[in-house]
């Protein structure tokens, strides 16, 4: 049993996070004398960002605040961990602690003061007091049959698909379809941590400039153009390795001869640490060069649309057209990345290829088919989407399954997984439980 002394609390931060879940729905007072109620804790994150992201809090004025929640044993851990210098914590709206000092304040990198909530001592020293408030959707499977749940998630997944279609169609009113598709793929390559810099790369280096490079079949030239514009070649980075091999020498020479240094991004624009090796933006950009090269004869737009048109629902033929295998000798580009990135795995594996297919290529193909009056592409893309097997889970789908109280026996297809994300984005994050279709 954890104990509390005047100087030290014998409890782990993970245990404290479990205790925090008891605060949901209760009337609370901050150390600054502010009254509040946590409506939704958001999804639990285990990365180097805030502990809970996408939380909803009602303040003393009745205003609904959206943001993140950070949990610490001691209030000054905020400064000890350097959060005041980390922009990832700029969206924090509440700092929950087990021990607080009157002189301690919580301030974000952008200068915002954050309210501090001191946990009641009895919550973590007397376990029998634990009363974990569950949201109304918890154990929904016990109140409704499985057919209802699967059907509802499928409908929500279709709604998410149509939302993406509408977004692509509006973007194609402003840009060429090929650039819209290219932008969507780069966004998908970035994950949450590098999504914005990948979008910036798409703006600085449009697809047509890459596809116009001579000779068209030179993948090194494409990779040099992409990496150089991203500001991620060794000569552009402070963390450059000293040794260089023939491929890096080729890329550096190509970029130097292009003379486009003024268009480059900065390495500080990118999140290069605390990410999985496979998610390294350097590896993803190398993979992007290979993908563009793969379809250089037809162009990326036509090549990927043909991929959809020729695909058979229930098979992974689309993924096969996006996978960049690891048999291209990873040692060739080992000096582009830090040592932890040297790994003989695919630059784009089946999991990432499936995410691009579900989130980008299929809704884009549907929207393009509708605008171009090509019903065969439109219908084919929706059919593949609805029948696609489940893809790798992410933090939102795992969070929603936990929130619904669903065990490991529930297996969802890709459309139903997208339905979980749709419910999270449109109801959970908005604190709109009353209108959520899963309760109606």
N, C-alpha and C positions, 0 to 999 in steps of 0.2 A: 504494500500500500504506500503510495507517495506521501511524503511528509513535507511540512512547511516550517522553516525556521526564519528568524529575523533576517538572516543574511543569504540563505540559499534555499532553493526549492528543489526537492529531490523528485523530479518527474521529467520525462523526456518531452521534447516538443511535439513528437508524434502523438503521445498520450494527450497532450494539451489540445491538439487539434480535434481529437475525438470529443473532448469535453466541450469545445466550442460549439459543436453541433447541437448541444442542449439549449443554446441560446436562441435558436430559431423560433420566431413567433412570440418571444417574451418581451415585456417592457424593460428597457435598460437605460442606465444613466452613465454617461461618459465622465471621465475625470475633469472635463471642462464644464460639467454641469448641464450638458445637453441631453435631452430625452430622445431616444430612438428605438426602433424596432427592426430587427433583421427579418425581412420578408423571404429572402432567398439567398442562400450562402454562395451560390454559383458552383462551378465545377472545381474539384480539387486538382491542383497541379503539383507535380513532383519535380518540376524543372527548377531553373534558377530564378524564376519570377515569383510573384505573390502566391501565397498558399491557396487562396480561393479567388477565382477570376469570374467576373460576370455576376457579382453579388448585387442585391437590391436592398436598400435600407430606406425606411421612412423616418425623416428627422422630426424634430419638435414642431416644425412649421407645417407638417403634413406633406412635405415635398418628397417625391420618390427619387432617391439618388442611385445612380448606377456606377459601379466601379469594382475594385478589387479589395480583398481583405488580407492583411498580413498578421501572422500569429507568432509571438515570441514569449519565451519564459520571462525575460526581463526587458523593460522598455528600452534600455540603452543598447540592446542587441541590434536595434535598427541601425545605430551608428557603427557598432562593432562589425557588422556585416557589410557596411558600406552602401546601404540602400539609398542614402542621401545623395550619392553620386551616380546612381544607376537609373536611367530613364525608364527602365522596365517597371519601376515602382511609381511612376508619375500618376497612374490611374488609381492608386490606393485611396480609399475613402474611410477606412477604419483600421486602427492598429489595436489588436487585442493582446493583452499581456497578463501574466500571472502575478507580476510584481512591478510596481511603478514608483518612480522617485519624483517628488514634486518639481525638481529642477529639470527633469528630462522632457524634451519636446520631440515630436516626430515631424520632420520636414522633408519634402520630396526634392528631387533635383531641380524641378522647375519652381521651387520656392513655396509651394503650398503647405500650409500647416494641417496636419491630420489629427482628428480626434482619437483619443486613447480610451479604450474600454478595459477596466480592470476586472478580471474574472473573480466572481465570488469564491472565496477560499474553500467553502464547503463542497463546491462542485467537484473538486479533484482530490479531496482528502476523505470523502465519505461516499464510496461508490454506490451505496444503496439509494442515494438521492438522484442518481442518473435517471432522467426521464427524457429520452430522445424523441423530440417531436418529429413525426413523419409527415411529409406532404400528402395531400389527398390522393395522389396517384400511386402511392406506395402499395405494393401487392395488388395492383390492378388486375393481374391475371387470376386472382382468387375471386374477384367480383364479376369478371366477365370471362367467357370461354376464349380459348386460344384463337379460334377462328375470327372472333371479333378483333382481337389485338392485331393479328397478322393483317387482316383486311384494312384496319384503320391506319396502320403504319404504311401499307402500300399506297393508300390514298394520299397520305401526307408526303410520301416520297414522290408521287406524281406531281403534287403541288410544288415541291421544291424544284423538280425538273422544269416545270413550266415557268417558274420564276427565273431560272437561269436562261431559258429560251428567250424570255422577254428582255432580259439584260443584254444578251448577245445581239438581239435584233435592234435594240436602241443604239448599241455601239456601232453596228454596221451602217447606221444612218450617218455616222460621222467619220468612219474610217473604212478602209478596204477590208473585205472579209478575211483576206490572208493575214493582215496585221492584227485583226481582232482575235483570230485563232492563235496566232503566235503569242500575243499578249496573255491570253488565257493559259497557254502551256507554261510560259515563264512564271506566271503567278502560282501555278500548281507546283512548280519545281521548288519554290521558295519556302514551302511550309509557312508556319505563322511567323517564325523569327526572321526570315529573309524574304518575305512576300513583297514588302515595299521596295527594297533595293532591286529585286528582279523586275518589278513593274517599271522602275526607273530605267533599268537597262533596256527594256523593250521600247521605251520612249526615246532614249538616246540613240539606240541602234535599231531602226526599223528592219523588218524582215526583207524588204525589197533591196536594201543596201547589201545585205549578206548574200542574197540569191544572185545579185549582179556581179559578184566577185569573179574575176578571171584568174586561173582557169576554174570552171564550175565544179570540177571533180577533185579539187584540192581541199581536203578536210582540215589540214593544218592552217590554211589561210582563214577558214571560217572560225576555227577555235582561237586563233591569234586575235582576230577582230573582236570576238566576243569577250575574251579574257582581258584584252587591252582596254576595251571600252569600260569594262567592269572595274578596272584598276587593280586586277588580281594577278598580273604577271609578277614573277619574282623581283624584277627590277623596279616595280611600282610599290613594293611592300617593305616595311621595316623588318618583317619576320622572314625575309627571304633566306632560304638555305644557301650555304656557300658553294656547294658542289652543283654542277649543272651537267646534264647529259645532252645527247644530240637533239632530242625532240624539243627541249626547252630552248636550246640555242636557235632552233628553227623558228619557234614561235616568237621569240624575242626579236629575231632579225626581221621577220615578216612585219611585226608591229612597228618596228622602228622605220622601216621603209614606207609604211603607210602614212606616217606623219600626222596621225590623228590624236596626238597626246592631249590636246586641249579639250577633247570631248570626254575624257576619262572621268570615271567616278573615283572615289577615294576608298581605300581599304577600310577606313573607319565607318563607311556607310554600311558595311556588312557585319553580320554576326558570324564570327569565325571560331569562337570558342564555345564550349558547353553544348555542342551539338554532336549527334551521332556521326561517325565517319561517312556513312553512306549519304548523309544529308548535307555534306560539305558543299557550299555553293560552287567551289572550284570544280569538284567532280561533276556536279549537275551541269555546269556550263560546258565542260568537255563533252558530256553526253548530248547536250543540245546541238553541239557542232556535228556530232555523228548523225543525229536524227535529220537535221537539215540536209546533210550530205546524202543520206540514204534516199531522199526524194528529190535530188537535184534535177533529175531529168523531167519530172512532171511539175515540180514546185511543191512546197509543203502543203498548200491548200488542197490541190487536186489529189496529191498522193494520199493524204489522210482521209479525204472524202471517199476515195476509191476503197480504202481499207474498210470503212464502214459499210459501203454498198456491197462489197464482196464477202462480208463476214456472215457467219452462220450463227444464229442465236444459240446460246448454250456452249459455244466454243470460245477459246481465248485467242482468236485470230487477230483481234484488234491489239491486244496486249503484245502479241508477237511482233507487230509492226512498230512498237514503241520501245521494246526492250533493247538495251545496249549491254551486251554481255561483258563479263569480266575477262574474256580471253584475249583482250587487246593489250596484254602485258602491262599491268598496272605500274610496273617499275618505270615505264616510259615517262609517266607524269608524276613520279613520287616527289620531285622537288617543287612541284606546284603547291603541294599541301604540306601541312605539318606532319611529323613522323606518325602521329596517331591516325592519320588518314590513309596510310599505306595498308591496303587490304585487298586481297584478291577476290573481290565480289563484283557483281554487276554494277555498272554506273547507274543504270536504271533497271531494276529488277521487276518481277511480275507484280509485286505489290504496288509499287509506284506507278507502273504502267496502267494498272487497273484504276487507280485513283484519277489519273489523267483522263482515261476513257470515260469514267462515270461522271466526273465533275466538269469536264471541259469538252471533249471530242463529241460525245453523243448529244448533249443539249445544243452544242454549236451546229452539228450536222442537221439536227431537226430545224433549227431556226434558219439555217442557210437554205434547206430544202423548201421551207415555206416561202421565203422571200424570192427564191429562184424558180418557184413553181415546179419543184422536183419532188412530187409526192412519194416516189419510191425511196428516196434518201430519208425523207421525213418519217415515213412509216417504219422503215427499217431501223432507224436509230432508236425510236421509242420502243419497238419490240425487243431489241437487244437490251435496252435499259431495264425493262420490266422483268426480263427473264434472266438477267445476269446474276450469277452466284455471288454470295457475300464476299466482300473484300476485307482487307485488314482493318481491324478496329482502330479507332482513334480516341482521344480523350473524351470527346463529346458522346460518342456511342457507348463507351464504357460507363461514363457518368450517368447517362439516361437509363441504362439497364440496371444500374445500382439504385437509382432513384425510384424506378418502378418495382424494385424488389424481385427482379427476374434472375433466375439462376443460370447456370451454364448450359442447361438443357435447351434453352431457346436459341435457335439458329435462324438468323434472318438473311434474306437475300440482299443484294446491293440497294434495290429500291427501298426496302423496309429500313435498312440502315440509314439511308438518306431521309426517311421519314422521321427517325429519331432526331436527326440533326434539325429538321424542319420544326419539330415541336419545341426543341430547345431554343432555337433562335426566335421563334414567333410567339411563344407563350411563356416558357420558363424565364427567359431573360427579361421579359416584359412584366413579370409578376402577374400574368393574366391567367391564373388558374381557372377562374370561373368560366372563361370562354374556351378553354382547351377541349378539343373534341374527344380526348380520351376519357373525360369525365362526364360527357354529355351523351 
